[in-house]
Amino acid sequence: MEKKAIALLSGGLDSTLAVKLIVDQGVEVVALNFTSPFCTCTSRARREAGCKHEALRVAKELGVEIKLVAKGKEYLEVVRNPRFGRGTGMNPCIDCRIFMLKRAAAMMDELGASFLVTGEVLGQRPMSQHRQAIALIEKETGLAGKILRPLSALHFDPTEAENSGVVDRQRLLDIAGRGRRRQIDLAQDLDISDYPCPAGGCLLTDRNFAARLRDAFEHIPGEIEPREIELLKIGRHFRLASGAKFVLGRDEAENERITAVAPAGYARLEPKNFPGPGAVVSGAMGGDLETAAAAIVHFSPKAPGSAVVVLREGDRFEETAADRAFDFAAFKKRAVGAG
Ligand code: SF4
């Protein structure tokens, strides 16, 4: 059996520790970092960096080769139609693990690896890390015996890597449950000091983002383009009576970002004669144009009585006077997520 493994490295604490434990046993490790638009992981020391950057940094620190693997469009389909359900948000954790492990397994021959390493801890994640879920994932991937979980290995039967002596089981651990104390102590023992996202970061578990993504799936029957997903991360979102999506910036930075990331097919709405938020709107609005104009005015304390909002869409240019008798309480019920 080759003394070489592929590890799933998110850049978070658990996967970092798992790789370190295996590297310290003299096993050559190639790390895979799966990227998707749903990662929120940021370093305490480098707030602007994401999981990908953290994984690159960790791999460098551990001296292992790393490959970045985009989950891609196929993964969006998994998120839209998971076979094994979702967690509290839109997170299809079991399907997600199956997806990543199958991808990793498909690279084993090419990379000369004989087993896989993950940072999973028995009982830590309610959906994908309890015993039945782990058994299901192994069955679905056909990888029983090939996935080594160094942090929890002693809670499972020995894997092929342990049975063959490539990995010394005595040097593996028996961590279980949701507490983080043992991992944090271990990080100190192993001299790993700057770890981001001790519990990992995934937007799909965020209730607000999940509501927006669910709404997008309901209203966009075909493929959802990456810009649409980026837009879900910013601003206040409303689904208007016409079915159009209306997104308002909450500050200057968001006003700019909203117009920068809005996909083709979105029109811009902006205050004409007052300072206020920028907005974008998808599809035909019909009578909702007045509603959108009034909402922009509502969020503009300095708007005059004669406030006018401009809609721009290609060559189209339309001015709308805001309805001052706007019923904001009714409008707010159209919020998608936190609004
Ligand atoms: S939390 Fe997100 S990234 Fe992690 S397994 Fe679940 S869906 Fe996948």
Boltz pocket constraint, residues with backbone or C-beta under 6 A from the ligand:
constraints:
  - pocket:
      binder: B
      contacts: [[A, 90], [A, 91], [A, 92], [A, 93], [A, 94], [A, 96], [A, 97], [A, 128], [A, 201], [A, 202], [A, 204], [A, 205]]
      max_distance: 6.0
